[in-house]
Amino acid sequence: KKGGDEVLQAIRSTIHRNSENHLKMDSTKTSKEKRDSTESH
């Protein structure tokens, strides 16, 4: 049971790190898309 908890903890920290990277990528991507759309209009 304790081993499973440790695995869950590792998975949670990995997901947290991935989601943070994803958010950073999304923010840069959306700002670029906004710039492109304003230039095209």
C-alpha positions as CSV (number, residue, x, y, z in Angstrom):
1,K,0.0,0.0,0.0
2,K,2.8,2.4,0.9
3,G,4.6,1.6,-2.4
4,G,1.4,2.4,-4.3
5,D,1.2,5.8,-2.5
6,E,4.8,6.6,-3.6
7,V,3.9,5.7,-7.2
8,L,0.8,7.9,-7.1
9,Q,2.9,10.8,-5.7
10,A,5.5,10.4,-8.5
11,I,2.7,10.3,-11.1
12,R,1.1,13.4,-9.6
13,S,4.3,15.4,-9.6
14,T,5.0,14.3,-13.2
15,I,1.5,15.3,-14.3
16,H,1.9,18.7,-12.5
17,R,5.2,19.3,-14.3
18,N,3.7,18.4,-17.6
19,S,0.6,20.5,-17.1
20,E,2.8,23.5,-16.2
21,N,4.9,23.0,-19.4
22,H,1.6,22.6,-21.4
23,L,0.3,25.9,-20.0
24,K,3.4,27.7,-20.9
25,M,3.3,26.3,-24.4
26,D,-0.4,27.2,-24.7
27,S,0.1,30.8,-23.6
28,T,2.9,31.4,-26.1
29,K,0.9,29.6,-28.9
30,T,-2.3,31.5,-28.2
31,S,-0.5,34.9,-28.2
32,K,1.2,34.0,-31.5
33,E,-2.2,33.0,-33.0
34,K,-3.7,36.3,-31.8
35,R,-0.9,38.2,-33.4
36,D,-1.3,36.3,-36.7
37,S,-5.1,36.8,-36.7
38,T,-4.8,40.6,-36.2
39,E,-2.2,40.8,-39.0
40,S,-4.4,38.9,-41.4
41,H,-7.5,41.0,-40.7
